[in-house]
Amino acid sequence: MRNNSFGPDTYTQHLSRETWREFACRAKNADELISWQKAFRPRLIEILGINNIIERGECDLEPRREESEKIDEGVRELWTIQSEPGFRIPFYLLRPHEQSGPLPLILAPHGHGTGHLNYVGLWENEEQKKSAQEGQRDIGLQAIRNGYIAIVPVLRGYHQMSLQTWGRPEPGKNTCASMQRLALLFGRTLVGERCYDLGRILDYAQTRTEIQDDRVAVTGNSGGGTISLFSAAVDLRIKMSIPSCYFCTFEASIGAMFHCGCNFVPGIMRLGEMHDIAGLIAPRPFLAISGKKDEIFPIEDAKAAFEKVKNIYALAGAEDRCEHFIGSEGHRYYKKPVWPFVQQWL
């Protein structure tokens, strides 16, 4: 007879209650907060498997410009760099037609589906274009319209970065789950690999004189929100984090319903909850964006998690740098709060 109480939500809730989280933020003042961050960050880097990537050793970036074209908003270039020895990653660099000096950089990791195509305006048809514009997912284009340089990486598991060994995936599909399983064999995670690749792109950005590499923000929707949170938590060069339609709790979202396998970091709940990850970003500006009707990142749990982040920022003396915007619809990007927030703090 089937036990109907044995489901992902109840299972996760039970384990969450019974599991001690080593790095749940228990700081009582600013000094304790700094000590907590210094202890937690390297452990997070370790559990993401980034150390197991780094141990392969450094390699030259060997940047190559693969394509360049003028678009209405500016110039769109496809670049590749060597992220790991013998392994190249692609990204799009978007910049205005003209600029009088170095500009801040917006890193824009994408999510599932058509992903980076929406961000950089490479729509396959009018229907895709309409959907992207309605969901305000043209983030790279938004960035250069607002006077910034944007870099949109093609993340592992998507499009030309998908796993080809077992057959080419259908258009719009991804191979995240398969790549995650393979990464786990080597003590890695897809979240860790994607954060590492973003760090290598930042290494490249630091070689470009037209980029202000000390003024870097990261923002993306859904799976891009995941990387917007984790990358800023582990890489202090990122000065601002704006995850959209991801910030919530692991218990109520990732662990309570179906999510792509790329979302799972083994043992993360033994270290901390999602609001603890966000606490590693303090006192750098943090804007969490949620959709009121987002069913896979429940809004009430997102609100509760944000209150805990706000408490961490208060300890850091930076409560004014921490905001939560709730859009009226579902799982999509909401640009309304983004560019004023970037303008204010970056």
C-alpha positions in Angstrom: 0.0 0.0 0.0 1.4 3.4 -1.0 2.3 5.8 1.8 0.8 9.1 0.5 2.7 11.1 3.1 6.0 10.2 1.6 6.4 13.0 -0.9 9.2 15.4 -1.8 7.7 18.2 0.2 7.1 16.2 3.4 10.4 14.3 3.0 12.3 17.6 2.6 10.5 19.2 5.5 11.3 16.3 7.8 15.0 16.3 6.8 15.2 20.1 7.1 13.9 20.0 10.7 16.3 17.2 11.6 19.5 18.6 9.9 21.9 20.9 11.7 23.1 23.6 9.3 26.7 24.3 10.2 26.8 27.8 8.6 23.3 29.0 9.3 24.0 32.7 10.2 24.1 33.1 14.0 26.1 36.3 14.0 25.1 38.9 16.6 27.3 41.8 15.4 29.3 43.0 12.5 32.6 41.3 13.6 30.9 38.0 14.0 29.3 38.4 10.6 32.6 38.9 8.9 34.1 35.9 10.7 31.1 33.8 9.6 31.5 34.9 6.0 35.2 34.1 6.0 34.5 30.6 7.3 31.5 29.9 5.2 32.7 31.0 1.8 35.5 28.5 1.3 33.2 25.7 2.5 30.6 26.7 -0.1 33.3 26.8 -2.8 34.4 23.4 -1.8 30.9 21.9 -1.8 30.2 23.4 -5.2 33.2 21.4 -6.4 35.1 24.5 -7.6 38.2 23.4 -5.8 38.2 20.2 -7.9 38.2 22.4 -11.1 40.9 24.7 -9.8 43.2 21.8 -9.0 43.6 21.1 -12.8 45.8 24.2 -12.8 45.6 27.6 -14.5 45.5 27.9 -18.3 45.8 30.8 -20.7 42.5 32.4 -21.7 43.4 32.4 -25.4 40.4 34.7 -26.3 39.0 34.5 -29.8 36.4 36.7 -31.4 34.3 34.3 -33.5 31.6 36.8 -34.7 30.8 40.5 -34.7 27.8 42.4 -36.0 26.1 45.7 -35.5 22.7 45.7 -34.1 20.3 48.6 -33.3 21.5 49.0 -29.7 25.2 48.6 -30.4 27.6 45.8 -31.3 27.2 42.1 -30.5 30.2 39.9 -30.5 30.6 36.2 -29.9 33.8 35.3 -28.1 35.3 32.1 -26.8 37.9 31.6 -24.1 39.7 28.7 -22.6 38.1 28.0 -19.2 39.8 24.8 -18.3 42.8 23.3 -20.1 41.5 22.2 -23.5 38.0 23.3 -22.8 36.6 26.5 -24.4 33.4 28.4 -23.4 31.4 30.8 -25.6 29.9 34.1 -24.5 28.4 37.2 -26.1 29.8 40.7 -25.5 27.4 43.5 -26.1 28.6 47.1 -26.1 27.2 50.5 -27.3 28.2 51.8 -30.7 30.3 54.6 -29.0 31.6 55.2 -25.5 33.8 58.0 -24.1 35.4 55.8 -21.4 35.3 52.5 -19.5 31.8 51.3 -18.6 30.5 49.1 -15.8 29.8 45.5 -16.7 26.6 43.5 -16.4 27.1 39.8 -16.3 23.8 38.1 -17.4 23.7 34.3 -17.0 20.6 32.8 -18.6 18.2 30.0 -17.7 16.5 27.1 -19.5 14.7 27.1 -22.8 15.9 29.6 -25.4 18.2 31.0 -22.7 21.0 33.3 -24.0 19.2 33.8 -27.4 16.5 35.9 -25.6 19.1 37.9 -23.7 21.1 39.0 -26.8 18.3 39.4 -29.3 19.0 36.3 -31.4 15.4 35.2 -31.8 14.7 32.3 -34.0 11.2 33.5 -34.9 8.7 36.3 -34.2 6.9 34.2 -31.6 10.1 33.7 -29.6 10.8 37.4 -29.9 7.4 38.4 -28.7 7.5 35.9 -25.7 11.0 37.2 -24.7 10.0 40.8 -24.9 6.7 40.2 -22.9 8.8 38.5 -20.2 11.4 41.2 -20.4 14.2 38.6 -20.8 16.2 40.7 -23.3 18.6 41.5 -20.4 21.7 42.0 -22.5 20.0 44.5 -24.7 18.5 46.2 -21.7 22.0 46.6 -20.3 23.5 48.4 -23.3 20.3 50.6 -23.7 21.0 51.8 -20.1 24.6 52.6 -20.9 26.5 49.4 -19.7 28.5 46.7 -21.3 26.9 43.2 -21.1 28.4 39.8 -21.2 26.0 36.9 -21.7 27.6 33.5 -21.2 26.3 30.3 -22.8 26.2 28.1 -19.7 27.2 24.5 -19.6 24.2 22.2 -20.4 22.6 24.6 -22.9 22.7 24.9 -26.7 26.3 24.6 -28.0 27.4 23.8 -24.4 25.0 20.8 -24.2 26.2 17.2 -24.0 26.6 15.9 -27.5 27.9 12.4 -26.8 24.5 10.8 -26.5 22.9 12.5 -29.4 22.1 16.1 -30.2 19.2 17.4 -28.0 16.1 18.7 -29.6 16.0 22.5 -30.2 15.2 24.3 -26.9 16.1 21.3 -24.8 19.1 21.0 -22.5 21.3 18.3 -21.1 21.6 19.6 -17.6 20.6 16.4 -15.8 23.1 14.3 -17.8 25.9 16.7 -17.3 25.2 17.0 -13.6 25.4 13.3 -13.2 28.8 13.2 -15.0 30.0 16.2 -13.0 29.2 14.4 -9.7 31.4 11.5 -10.7 34.4 14.0 -10.4 33.3 15.8 -7.3 31.8 18.7 -9.3 28.4 20.3 -9.7 26.9 22.2 -12.6 26.3 25.2 -10.4 30.0 25.2 -9.5 31.1 24.8 -13.1 28.9 27.6 -14.2 30.2 29.9 -11.5 33.8 28.9 -12.3 33.2 29.8 -16.0 31.7 33.1 -15.0 34.8 33.8 -13.0 37.0 33.0 -16.0 34.9 35.4 -18.1 35.6 38.0 -15.4 39.3 37.3 -15.8 38.9 38.1 -19.5 36.8 41.2 -18.7 39.7 42.5 -16.6 41.9 42.6 -19.8 39.4 44.9 -21.6 40.2 48.6 -21.2 36.7 49.6 -22.1 35.3 47.7 -19.1 35.3 49.0 -15.5 36.2 45.7 -13.9 35.7 47.1 -10.4 32.0 47.8 -11.2 30.4 44.5 -12.0 26.8 43.4 -11.5 25.3 40.0 -12.1 21.6 39.4 -13.0 19.6 36.7 -14.6 16.3 34.9 -14.6 15.4 31.5 -13.2 18.5 29.3 -13.8 20.3 32.6 -14.4 19.1 33.7 -11.0 20.7 30.7 -9.5 24.1 31.7 -10.9 23.5 35.3 -10.0 23.2 34.3 -6.4 25.9 31.7 -6.1 28.5 33.5 -8.2 28.3 36.7 -6.1 28.5 34.6 -3.0 31.8 33.0 -4.0 33.4 35.8 -6.1 34.0 39.1 -4.3 34.8 40.8 -7.7 31.1 40.9 -8.3 29.8 44.0 -6.7 26.1 43.5 -7.0 23.7 40.6 -7.3 20.2 40.7 -8.8 18.7 37.1 -9.0 15.3 37.0 -10.6 12.7 34.3 -10.0 15.0 32.0 -8.0 15.5 33.5 -4.5 13.3 31.5 -2.0 14.3 28.6 0.2 15.7 25.3 -0.8 13.2 23.6 1.5 10.1 25.2 -0.1 11.3 25.3 -3.7 14.2 23.1 -4.9 13.4 20.4 -2.4 9.6 20.6 -2.6 8.7 20.1 -6.2 10.3 19.1 -9.6 13.3 21.1 -10.6 16.0 20.5 -13.2 18.9 18.4 -11.9 21.3 21.3 -12.3 19.7 23.0 -9.2 21.0 20.4 -6.7 24.2 20.9 -4.8 24.9 17.7 -2.7 24.9 18.5 1.0 24.0 22.2 0.7 21.4 22.0 3.4 24.0 20.7 5.8 25.8 24.1 5.3 23.0 26.6 5.1 19.7 27.7 3.5 19.4 30.0 0.6 19.2 33.1 2.7 22.6 32.2 4.2 24.1 32.0 0.7 22.7 35.5 0.1 24.2 36.6 3.3 27.7 36.0 1.9 27.0 38.9 -0.5 26.5 41.5 2.2 27.3 44.4 2.3 27.4 44.4 -1.5 24.0 45.5 -3.0 21.5 42.7 -3.3 18.1 42.9 -5.1 15.9 39.8 -5.1 13.2 39.7 -7.7 10.1 37.5 -7.3 6.9 36.8 -9.2 3.8 36.9 -7.1 2.4 34.0 -9.1 5.6 32.0 -9.5 4.6 28.5 -8.5 8.0 27.0 -8.4 9.5 29.6 -6.0 6.6 30.3 -3.7 6.2 33.9 -2.8 5.4 33.6 0.9 8.6 31.6 1.4 10.6 34.1 -0.6 9.3 36.9 1.6 10.3 35.0 4.7 13.7 34.2 3.4 14.3 37.8 2.4 13.5 39.0 6.0 16.4 36.8 7.1 18.7 38.3 4.5 17.6 41.8 5.6 18.6 40.9 9.2 22.1 39.9 7.9 22.4 43.2 6.0 21.4 45.1 9.1 24.3 43.5 11.0 26.6 44.6 8.1 25.2 48.2 8.4 23.9 47.9 4.8 20.2 47.4 5.2 19.5 50.1 2.6 21.4 48.0 0.0 19.1 45.0 0.3 15.7 45.1 -1.5 13.0 42.7 -2.6 10.8 43.4 -5.6 7.6 41.4 -6.2 6.3 41.5 -9.7 2.5 41.0 -10.3 2.9 38.0 -12.6 4.7 34.6 -12.6 8.1 33.2 -13.5 9.7 35.9 -15.6 12.1 38.8 -15.5 11.0 42.2 -14.1 13.2 45.0 -15.3 11.4 47.9 -13.5 13.5 47.8 -10.3 16.7 46.6 -11.9 18.2 49.6 -13.7 17.4 52.2 -11.0 19.0 49.9 -8.5 22.1 49.4 -10.7 22.2 53.2 -11.2 22.0 53.9 -7.5 24.6 51.4 -6.2 26.9 50.3 -9.0 
